[in-house]
């Protein structure tokens, strides 16, 4: 008998989907967000994501930081679709021993996270639980023609990301294993990527407005896994000409004798946007992101050959379809 530990989060979702009665949906089931039609052109956009202390929160993370992160990880999914969140509902599971001070810290984290991205927490639910749980649901509206889904990439499209990768993976290694070390400002940057993550909402909205993005996804499950998800949904492959390794990660890897590529490709807990851009619209999309203070980095192209590969001096290396997955991965 297979347990949830063996089958993993993605298989669990597949089983649930197969046993649901679904309406006509403008966004395919399993994309970063869900949506239902309001009228011919407008959709209501919905997203929910849960943070559980045991599996999602390093012991060094404060209640404030964990609560803020619960907002950020939901906003990141809206960002990848080019949607501004309008309101959030929050369901809290709290152990009986929680203090008033702890509850206030949670509330401040939720409010600061919401206000940082121009939205509000407008209600929710609380219940007693054996672990600290924060479940956030976001709501927004969008024109269905401007949504950036996972399934639109075409052969020849430019593959791009909104930032460099690997910092949360390196930071988590320092938090969970004292043998890993870093010093000074780089240590602070790596740890803050874990404790105070950022969603790329301004960049996502700019990409959506540009009209030049054919597909997009939030990268929180890891760069490699997310690339495979777009490839599968769009029925294309990807050939990367570079891996977007953060400079701080390169230094961490060298000091600790670990593989920077693995930290960058397979770590997860990042909230960048991975997008495919129409070749004729590259300059438009890049300029749109730069105008809001962001960056758009070209890392490869979509191909007609299935799979995700890295070009190393003319030789193709396979990028595996793995990353963070609940019921399989561990903090």
N, C-alpha and C positions, 0 to 999 in steps of 0.2 A: 504493500500500500504506500503510495507516494504522499509524503507530508508537504505542508506549505514550504518548509525549509528546502525541500528538493525541487519543487516545481517553480518557485520564484514568483515575484510580483507580476511579471508580464504574462505568465501562463495563467495566473489567477484571474487577471483582467480579461484574458481571452475567454476563459470558461464563463465568467459572469456575462460578458457580452453575448455569448452564444445562447444564453438563457433569458435575455431581456427582449421585451417588445419595444422596438425603437421607432420613433416617428420619422418622417422625411426630414433629414438633418442637413443644413447648409455646410456644416463642418463634419468631416468623417469622424466616427467614434474612434477615440484613441489619439487624436491630435492634442496639442498642448491645452486647448480650451474646448468647451462645448458651446453650441449655439442653437437657438431656435428662431424661426422666422417670426417677425413682428408684422411686416408688410412685404411688399414685393422687393424692396431694396434694403430694408433695415433688419438687422438681427439683434436679439438679446444675447450677449456673450456672458458665459458662466464659467467659473473655475473654482475648484475646491482642492485643497491640499492640506495634509495633516503632518504635524510635527509631534513626535513622541520622545520623551526624555531618554528612555533606555536605548533607542536605536538611532536617534538623530541629534542628540545634544551631548557634546563632550562635557565631562564633569567640571571643566574649568570655565564653562560658559555661564554667564549670569542669567537670571530669569528675564531681565530686561533684554539682553542680547538674543536669547532664544525666542522671545515673543516678537521682537522686531524682525528676526529672520523668518518667522512664520508668515509675516506680511510680505517680505521681500520675495520669497520663493514663489508666491502666488502672482505677484506683480510681474515677475520675470516671464511667466507664461503669457500674460497679456502683452508684454513688450514684444515677445517674439511673433505675435500676430498683428502688431501695430494698433493695439486697442488701449484707450485710456480707461482705467478703472474708475467707476463712479461711486461705488459704495462697497463696504465689506461687512459680512456677518462673521462672528467668532464664537465657536463652541469650545468651552474649556472643561477639561477633566482635571480635577484637583484632588490630591490626597488630603485626607482629613486633617493632617497636621499643618497645613498651610496657614501662615500668619497673615494679618492685615498688611504688614509691610511687604510681604511677598506678592500679594494680590495687587497692591499699588504698583509695584515694580513691573508686573506683567502688563497692567493697563497702560503705563507710560511707554513701554516698549511697543505695544500695539499702536498707540496713538502716534508716536513719533515715526514709526514705519509708514503708517497710512498717510500722514501729512507730508512726509518726504516725497511722496509720489502723487500728491494732489487728490487723495481720496479720504474717506472717513469711515470709521467703524460706527455703524448705526444700530447695532443690536447683536443678539446671539443667544447663547444658552450656557449654563454652567451645570456641572454634575460632579458627584464624588467619584473618584477613580483611584485605582491602585498605582497609577503613574501620572506624571504631569503630561497633559496632552493639550495641544493648541490646534484646532482645526479652523482654517480660514476659508471663507467662500467670498469670491469677488463677483461683482456685477458691472456690466457696462453695455454700451450699444455701439454698433458699427454699421457702416455700409458694407454689405456682403461682398461687393466687387473689390474692396480694398483690403480684405483679409489676406494675410500671408500664411498660406497653409503649407503642410509638409509635402504635398503631392504634385507640385507644379514644376519641379526642376526639369530642364531639357538638356539634351546633349549639347555641349559647348558653353553652357552657362558658367559664369565665373563663381567659384566657391570662395566665400569670404567670412570673416569673423569680426566681432566688435572689440576684441582685445586679446591679450596674451593669456596663456593657460598654465595651470600647474600649481599656482600659489596655495589654494586651499588644501591640496593633496600634501604638499610639503609642510604646511602648517599643522595639519592633523598628525603627520608623522612625529613632529616635535612634541605634540601634546600627548601622544599615546606611547612614545618610546623615548626614554631619557638618553638613549645612545645617539639620537639624532640631535644636532645642534646647529645654531646659527647665532650671529652676533649683531648688535647694534640695530641700525635702522632697518636692515633687511629682515631681521627677526620680527620686528614690529609689523612690517608690511605683511609678512606671511601669516602671522597670527591674526591680524586684523581682517585678512581675507576670510578667515573662519568665523571670527566673532562678529564682524560688522560687514557682511557682504552687501554688494550693490547690484541692483537690477538696472538693465540698460533700457529704461522706458523711453527716455528722450530719443535715443538712437532708434528704437523700434518704431516710434511714432514717425520719425523722420523718414525711415525706410519705407513705411507704409504710404506716406504722402508722395514719395518719389515715383511710385508706380512702376519701379524697375526691378522689384524683387519677384522671383518666380516661386520660391519656396523658402521657408524659414522654420527654425526650431530653437527652443530654449536648450541650453547645454548642460543643465544641472545633473543629468545622468552620466556625464562624461563626454568629452569631445569625440572619441571613437564610436561609442554607442550611438550618439546623436547623428553622426555622419551616416551610419548604417541605417538609422531610422528614416532619414530623408531619402536615402538611396532606395530602400525598400518601398516606401510610399510612392515615390516618383518613378520607380522602375528605371533607374539610371545607376551608374557607378561613379566613383570619384577617383581622380588621380591627383594626389597632393604633391606640390613641388617644395613645400616647406612645412615644418611643424611649428606652430606659434608658441614657442617656449618663452615664458617670462624670464627676464634677465635675472631676477632674484632666485628663480627656480634653478637656472643654470649654475649659479653660485652655490646654492644649497646642495645640488647634486654633486658638484665637484668636491665640496668640503666633506660630504658624508659618503662619498663613493657609491652613489645610487644612480639609476638610469633616469636622466631628465626626460627622455621620450616617454617612458612609462608614466611618470608623474603627470605629464602634460596630456597624454592621450586617454588614460584610463582612470584618473583620479575622481572626477566628478565634483559635485558641490560648487560648481562655477555657475554664474548666472549671466554668461555672455549670450549673444545671439549668433547662430550660424545661419547664413543665408546664401542662396544662389541668386546671382544677379544677371540679368540679360546683358550680353556683351555690349550691345549698343547703348546701354544705359549705365555702364559702370561709372563714368565720370559724374553723371547726375546723382547716382546713389551715394557715391563717395563724398561729393560736395555737400549733399543734404545732411549726412552724418557729421561731417566736420563743422557745419554751421551751428550745430547744437552742442559743440564741444567734445564730440566723440571721434572715433577713428574707425576706419573700415579697412581691414587687412586682407589682401588677396592671398590665398594659400593653395589654390588648385583650380581644377575644372571638372565639370560633369562630363562623363563619358558614356558611350553606349555599351560598355562592357561591365557586367555586374561585379560588385565587390568594391572595396575601398583599399587603395594602394598608395604607397609613397614612392616617388621617383628618387632613387639615390644613384647619381652618376649613371643614369640610363637604365638602371636595374630596378625592377618593381619589387617592393617589399609589402607583404600583406599587413594591413591594419585590422586587427581582430575586432569582432563585434562583442566587446565586453566593456563594462563600466560598473557604476553603482546600481545594485538591484536589491530591494528589500527582500527579506527571507533568505538571501544568499550572502550579501555583503555584510561586513561588520565595521563599526567605527574603529 
